[in-house]
Amino acid sequence: MSQRPDAPEEQGQAIPQDLPILPLQNTVVFPLTMVPLVVEEPRSVRLVDDAVVGDRMIALVAPQNPRIREVAPDDLYRMGTAATIHRLTRAPDGSLHIIVQGLERVAITKFTQTSPYVRAQVRVVPDTTEETVHLEALVRSATDLFTRVVNLAAYLPQQALSGVLDGSDPRQLAYMIATATRMEISARQEILELDSVSDKLQKLVGILSHEVNVQELGKKIRS
């Protein structure tokens, strides 16, 4: 049976239909996660400055080519994550260090502004969760594989396990693992765009299995 997870509107965080679009650099931000970002590009700095004196809500969208520095609307994927800016620190060089909380997936339906930064009309796209034995099996597989990756990979601290092992929400589990695990930006975007939580976890199981094999082979080579 399909269930629609609680949307931000139901949690007291209504997502506007028009949002400023902050292009991401070398990452994808997922719903239900808290992520630090560095904002350096002047237009993006202006966007964040404007947002924090308003409702602090923005849309985080990755460019299709991560090497592009000055991103135009046509360079962006059409799905991103609505987020709230929780903390902002201004560095001496003028860059901003912010912490954002992902709220929900949003699809760009129409660009409404390109200067001084990009804005767009967006539509909230909730994930779908099916409470099935298959989903339960995927949760267990993803959790077990991620535990093995953390125990093998030097780039992941043991603290990465705390939220995953304590979590009971398959959707949040998928997004936490996707945030922590090393993978290509295109793979992160694919996980974001998959509607079904089961499909997200299935994709992650494949990525985690590969990472376990790579880490175990590396361990054998070093020993």
One Martini backbone bead per residue (centre of mass of N, CA, C, O) as a GRO file, in nm:
protein
  223
    1MET     BB    1   0.094   0.037   0.025
    2SER     BB    2   0.070   0.362  -0.037
    3GLN     BB    3   0.258   0.641   0.104
    4ARG     BB    4   0.245   0.969   0.212
    5PRO     BB    5   0.452   1.174   0.326
    6ASP     BB    6   0.520   1.426   0.507
    7ALA     BB    7   0.485   1.742   0.443
    8PRO     BB    8   0.596   2.053   0.521
    9GLU     BB    9   0.311   2.174   0.554
   10GLU     BB   10   0.246   1.962   0.792
   11GLN     BB   11   0.510   2.101   0.964
   12GLY     BB   12   0.502   2.430   0.920
   13GLN     BB   13   0.659   2.430   0.612
   14ALA     BB   14   0.599   2.623   0.373
   15ILE     BB   15   0.632   2.606   0.025
   16PRO     BB   16   0.696   2.800  -0.209
   17GLN     BB   17   0.635   2.852  -0.558
   18ASP     BB   18   0.879   3.062  -0.523
   19LEU     BB   19   1.239   3.030  -0.579
   20PRO     BB   20   1.553   3.042  -0.508
   21ILE     BB   21   1.846   2.933  -0.696
   22LEU     BB   22   2.100   2.720  -0.574
   23PRO     BB   23   2.387   2.633  -0.695
   24LEU     BB   24   2.577   2.354  -0.694
   25GLN     BB   25   2.896   2.208  -0.574
   26ASN     BB   26   2.964   1.880  -0.587
   27THR     BB   27   2.648   1.825  -0.514
   28VAL     BB   28   2.370   1.678  -0.323
   29VAL     BB   29   2.069   1.764  -0.170
   30PHE     BB   30   1.866   1.624   0.076
   31PRO     BB   31   1.618   1.535   0.235
   32LEU     BB   32   1.651   1.522   0.585
   33THR     BB   33   1.913   1.708   0.581
   34MET     BB   34   2.231   1.828   0.713
   35VAL     BB   35   2.429   2.087   0.543
   36PRO     BB   36   2.731   2.207   0.443
   37LEU     BB   37   2.815   2.526   0.282
   38VAL     BB   38   2.986   2.699   0.016
   39VAL     BB   39   2.969   3.048  -0.077
   40GLU     BB   40   3.117   3.241  -0.362
   41GLU     BB   41   2.940   3.338  -0.568
   42PRO     BB   42   2.807   3.644  -0.599
   43ARG     BB   43   2.511   3.566  -0.664
   44SER     BB   44   2.485   3.362  -0.426
   45VAL     BB   45   2.541   3.562  -0.201
   46ARG     BB   46   2.297   3.741  -0.261
   47LEU     BB   47   2.083   3.526  -0.223
   48VAL     BB   48   2.142   3.461   0.076
   49ASP     BB   49   2.111   3.744   0.189
   50ASP     BB   50   1.810   3.765   0.107
   51ALA     BB   51   1.699   3.509   0.250
   52VAL     BB   52   1.774   3.581   0.559
   53VAL     BB   53   1.557   3.835   0.548
   54GLY     BB   54   1.345   3.621   0.517
   55ASP     BB   55   1.245   3.279   0.502
   56ARG     BB   56   1.518   3.100   0.430
   57MET     BB   57   1.424   2.993   0.146
   58ILE     BB   58   1.543   2.737  -0.082
   59ALA     BB   59   1.688   2.602  -0.383
   60LEU     BB   60   1.868   2.300  -0.449
   61VAL     BB   61   2.077   2.280  -0.747
   62ALA     BB   62   2.223   2.092  -0.986
   63PRO     BB   63   2.445   2.071  -1.225
   64GLN     BB   64   2.510   1.880  -1.504
   65ASN     BB   65   2.789   2.041  -1.491
   66PRO     BB   66   3.024   2.064  -1.235
   67ARG     BB   67   3.236   2.270  -1.390
   68ILE     BB   68   3.045   2.492  -1.370
   69ARG     BB   69   3.037   2.824  -1.242
   70GLU     BB   70   2.835   2.982  -1.438
   71VAL     BB   71   2.503   2.937  -1.396
   72ALA     BB   72   2.242   2.847  -1.596
   73PRO     BB   73   1.932   2.733  -1.633
   74ASP     BB   74   2.013   2.510  -1.859
   75ASP     BB   75   2.227   2.366  -1.651
   76LEU     BB   76   1.998   2.253  -1.486
   77TYR     BB   77   1.831   2.068  -1.312
   78ARG     BB   78   1.473   1.993  -1.248
   79MET     BB   79   1.577   1.877  -0.963
   80GLY     BB   80   1.543   1.939  -0.609
   81THR     BB   81   1.585   2.115  -0.286
   82ALA     BB   82   1.420   2.225  -0.033
   83ALA     BB   83   1.544   2.486   0.196
   84THR     BB   84   1.694   2.583   0.507
   85ILE     BB   85   1.857   2.840   0.665
   86HIS     BB   86   2.033   2.813   0.976
   87ARG     BB   87   2.336   2.909   0.902
   88LEU     BB   88   2.573   3.198   0.913
   89THR     BB   89   2.906   3.262   0.776
   90ARG     BB   90   3.148   3.516   0.734
   91ALA     BB   91   3.419   3.551   0.551
   92PRO     BB   92   3.691   3.745   0.475
   93ASP     BB   93   3.648   3.676   0.149
   94GLY     BB   94   3.305   3.671   0.135
   95SER     BB   95   3.223   3.411   0.202
   96LEU     BB   96   2.984   3.147   0.273
   97HIS     BB   97   2.876   2.969   0.567
   98ILE     BB   98   2.637   2.710   0.553
   99ILE     BB   99   2.333   2.569   0.693
  100VAL     BB  100   2.122   2.313   0.569
  101GLN     BB  101   1.773   2.203   0.535
  102GLY     BB  102   1.614   1.952   0.407
  103LEU     BB  103   1.274   1.896   0.298
  104GLU     BB  104   1.200   1.878  -0.030
  105ARG     BB  105   1.111   1.797  -0.326
  106VAL     BB  106   1.169   1.982  -0.637
  107ALA     BB  107   1.019   2.116  -0.931
  108ILE     BB  108   1.089   2.279  -1.216
  109THR     BB  109   0.858   2.481  -1.419
  110LYS     BB  110   0.970   2.797  -1.397
  111PHE     BB  111   1.139   3.068  -1.492
  112THR     BB  112   1.142   3.413  -1.334
  113GLN     BB  113   1.465   3.458  -1.297
  114THR     BB  114   1.822   3.585  -1.364
  115SER     BB  115   1.822   3.868  -1.205
  116PRO     BB  116   2.081   3.842  -0.993
  117TYR     BB  117   1.921   3.566  -0.984
  118VAL     BB  118   1.772   3.266  -0.967
  119ARG     BB  119   1.428   3.193  -1.035
  120ALA     BB  120   1.140   2.968  -0.948
  121GLN     BB  121   0.900   2.759  -1.018
  122VAL     BB  122   0.758   2.516  -0.792
  123ARG     BB  123   0.715   2.157  -0.719
  124VAL     BB  124   0.612   1.936  -0.506
  125VAL     BB  125   0.782   1.600  -0.458
  126PRO     BB  126   0.692   1.336  -0.318
  127ASP     BB  127   0.757   1.057  -0.185
  128THR     BB  128   0.734   0.697  -0.200
  129THR     BB  129   0.586   0.448   0.026
  130GLU     BB  130   0.617   0.089   0.071
  131GLU     BB  131   0.480  -0.143   0.292
  132THR     BB  132   0.713  -0.398   0.268
  133VAL     BB  133   0.920  -0.665   0.262
  134HIS     BB  134   1.112  -0.547   0.055
  135LEU     BB  135   1.177  -0.291   0.212
  136GLU     BB  136   1.290  -0.430   0.463
  137ALA     BB  137   1.523  -0.569   0.314
  138LEU     BB  138   1.659  -0.310   0.210
  139VAL     BB  139   1.718  -0.183   0.482
  140ARG     BB  140   1.903  -0.409   0.584
  141SER     BB  141   2.108  -0.409   0.354
  142ALA     BB  142   2.193  -0.110   0.368
  143THR     BB  143   2.284  -0.112   0.664
  144ASP     BB  144   2.498  -0.337   0.646
  145LEU     BB  145   2.671  -0.211   0.419
  146PHE     BB  146   2.730   0.060   0.556
  147THR     BB  147   2.875  -0.058   0.798
  148ARG     BB  148   3.108  -0.178   0.630
  149VAL     BB  149   3.207   0.084   0.508
  150VAL     BB  150   3.277   0.232   0.771
  151ASN     BB  151   3.485   0.002   0.866
  152LEU     BB  152   3.673   0.051   0.593
  153ALA     BB  153   3.653   0.362   0.559
  154ALA     BB  154   3.837   0.652   0.612
  155TYR     BB  155   3.609   0.879   0.524
  156LEU     BB  156   3.440   0.739   0.764
  157PRO     BB  157   3.295   0.784   1.049
  158GLN     BB  158   3.140   0.628   1.311
  159GLN     BB  159   2.913   0.848   1.341
  160ALA     BB  160   2.756   0.766   1.077
  161LEU     BB  161   2.589   0.533   1.226
  162SER     BB  162   2.393   0.656   1.430
  163GLY     BB  163   2.154   0.751   1.248
  164VAL     BB  164   2.109   0.482   1.097
  165LEU     BB  165   2.062   0.283   1.346
  166ASP     BB  166   1.826   0.477   1.473
  167GLY     BB  167   1.654   0.456   1.232
  168SER     BB  168   1.296   0.410   1.094
  169ASP     BB  169   1.310   0.573   0.825
  170PRO     BB  170   1.361   0.488   0.502
  171ARG     BB  171   1.396   0.769   0.378
  172GLN     BB  172   1.612   0.878   0.571
  173LEU     BB  173   1.811   0.652   0.532
  174ALA     BB  174   1.868   0.698   0.232
  175TYR     BB  175   1.970   0.997   0.262
  176MET     BB  176   2.201   0.948   0.463
  177ILE     BB  177   2.362   0.747   0.291
  178ALA     BB  178   2.387   0.926   0.035
  179THR     BB  179   2.549   1.153   0.177
  180ALA     BB  180   2.800   0.971   0.288
  181THR     BB  181   2.849   0.838   0.021
  182ARG     BB  182   3.055   0.762  -0.228
  183MET     BB  183   2.976   0.946  -0.536
  184GLU     BB  184   2.840   1.046  -0.804
  185ILE     BB  185   2.645   1.304  -0.894
  186SER     BB  186   2.457   1.142  -1.084
  187ALA     BB  187   2.374   0.938  -0.861
  188ARG     BB  188   2.247   1.137  -0.668
  189GLN     BB  189   2.036   1.245  -0.865
  190GLU     BB  190   1.894   0.976  -0.914
  191ILE     BB  191   1.799   0.936  -0.625
  192LEU     BB  192   1.632   1.192  -0.606
  193GLU     BB  193   1.439   1.122  -0.866
  194LEU     BB  194   1.335   0.891  -0.727
  195ASP     BB  195   1.025   0.815  -0.597
  196SER     BB  196   1.101   0.551  -0.468
  197VAL     BB  197   1.238   0.423  -0.186
  198SER     BB  198   1.306   0.144  -0.295
  199ASP     BB  199   1.474   0.247  -0.536
  200LYS     BB  200   1.684   0.395  -0.372
  201LEU     BB  201   1.785   0.145  -0.210
  202GLN     BB  202   1.861  -0.027  -0.453
  203LYS     BB  203   2.081   0.164  -0.554
  204LEU     BB  204   2.249   0.163  -0.290
  205VAL     BB  205   2.319  -0.134  -0.276
  206GLY     BB  206   2.497  -0.129  -0.529
  207ILE     BB  207   2.699   0.088  -0.433
  208LEU     BB  208   2.784  -0.050  -0.164
  209SER     BB  209   2.888  -0.313  -0.282
  210HIS     BB  210   3.114  -0.181  -0.445
  211GLU     BB  211   3.256  -0.040  -0.206
  212VAL     BB  212   3.326  -0.292  -0.051
  213ASN     BB  213   3.505  -0.420  -0.269
  214VAL     BB  214   3.710  -0.189  -0.286
  215GLN     BB  215   3.795  -0.183   0.015
  216GLU     BB  216   3.885  -0.483   0.036
  217LEU     BB  217   4.100  -0.471  -0.185
  218GLY     BB  218   4.267  -0.245  -0.058
  219LYS     BB  219   4.334  -0.403   0.200
  220LYS     BB  220   4.490  -0.633   0.060
  221ILE     BB  221   4.708  -0.458  -0.076
  222ARG     BB  222   4.817  -0.331   0.201
  223SER     BB  223   4.885  -0.630   0.344
   0.00000   0.00000   0.00000
